[in-house]
Amino acid sequence: QVQLVESGGGLVQAGGSLRLACAASERTGSNYAMGWFRQAPGKEREFVATVMWNSGYSYYADSVRGRFTISRDKAKNTLSLQMYSLKPDDTAVYYCAQSGPMPIAIGSRGTYIYWGQGTQVTVSS
């Protein structure tokens, strides 16, 4: 069972930046995706960004493309999300997730089988 632990959330003013990190307890091969999702109060959990662990291919939700950057550090077994130009609408609990092998719909919540506990990001106006 892969354990994912997020860190780096907090309170920031609109226009500010934050960097989230996710540490994985173990590797389960290399042909999978690791991504970030978020859930605001009263809303469904939504896709933010993902990266293919092996190739480094990344994919973003339209709402964050150009403002957020996802990256992975293979040596440290960590995933990061650098967030710039934050908006109040970015306020949510952010979750790290890992897919099963050979994922297809990497932007779909159902593709991911391991989840972290989440870290709160609050953007004040």
Secondary structure as GFF3:
##gff-version 3
##sequence-region A 1 125
A	DSSP	beta_strand	4	7	.	.	.	ID=ss1
A	DSSP	beta_strand	10	13	.	.	.	ID=ss2
A	DSSP	beta_strand	18	24	.	.	.	ID=ss3
A	DSSP	beta_strand	33	39	.	.	.	ID=ss4
A	DSSP	beta_strand	46	52	.	.	.	ID=ss5
A	DSSP	beta_strand	58	60	.	.	.	ID=ss6
A	DSSP	beta_strand	68	73	.	.	.	ID=ss7
A	DSSP	beta_strand	78	83	.	.	.	ID=ss8
A	DSSP	three_ten_helix	88	90	.	.	.	ID=ss9
A	DSSP	beta_strand	92	99	.	.	.	ID=ss10
A	DSSP	three_ten_helix	109	111	.	.	.	ID=ss11
A	DSSP	beta_strand	112	115	.	.	.	ID=ss12
A	DSSP	beta_strand	119	124	.	.	.	ID=ss13
###
